[in-house]
Amino acid sequence: MTKHLPILTTAIAVLTAIIGTTITVDNRYAKSEEVKVQFCQARKQQLRDRIFEIDLKTNKSDSDRALRNYLNQQLQEQC
């Protein structure tokens, strides 16, 4: 039994390291996805705000209309 104790201890240490690493990587990936979603929401809000500013103008130029169309296309695309 005493001969197998170091092998068993080493095996447990290796398994613990593998499981710990897996959990750490998984948590980082989950946070990465959360940040991606938050960035996408912020970007869409920024586009909506810019479109709203253009819509408030009483005399829109051709470049205002072109910019509004471009921003609207960007808003429709997925992040």
N, C-alpha and C positions, 0 to 999 in steps of 0.2 A: 504494500500500500504506500509506503514512503517513497518508493521509486516512481510511482505514478503521480504523486502530489505536484512536483514541479511542472510536469507535462499538463496536468489538469489546470493548474494555476495559469500557465502560459496560454492555454486554449481559451480560458475565460477572459483573460486580458485582451487577447486578439479579438474575440467576439464583441467585447465591450467597446473597443476602439472602432470596429466596423459599424456597429449599431449607432454609436455616438456621432460618427462622421456622417452617416446616412441621415440622421435626424437634423444635424446642422445644415447640411446641403438642402434638405427639403424645406426647412424653415426659411432659408435665404431665398429660395426660388419662390416661395409663397409671398414673401415680402416684395420681391421684384415684380410679381404680377400685380400686387396691390398698388405699387408705385406707378406702374404702367397705366392702370385704370384711372388713377387720380390725375395723371398727366393728361390723359385723353379727355377727361371731363373738363379740366381747366382750359385746355386748348379749344374745345367746342364752345365754352362760355366766352372765351376771348373773341372767337369768330362771331358769335351772336352779338356781342357788344359792338364790334366794328360794323356789322351790318346795320344795327340799330342806329349808330351814329350817321351812317350814310342815309338811312331812311328819314332821319330828322331834317336833312337839308331840304330847303324849299326849291332851290334851283340846282338840279343835279346835272353835272356835265357828262359828256360821253365817257370820260375816264372814271367818273363816280359810278356810272352804271356798269362799266366793265369790271371795276374793282368789286362791286357788289356781287356780280355774277361769279367772279372768281372765288370770292370768299364763301359764297353759297355752295359752290362745287366742293370746296375744301371741307365745308361743314357736313356735306352728305357722305363724304368718303369715311371709311373706317380708319381708326388710328393704327 
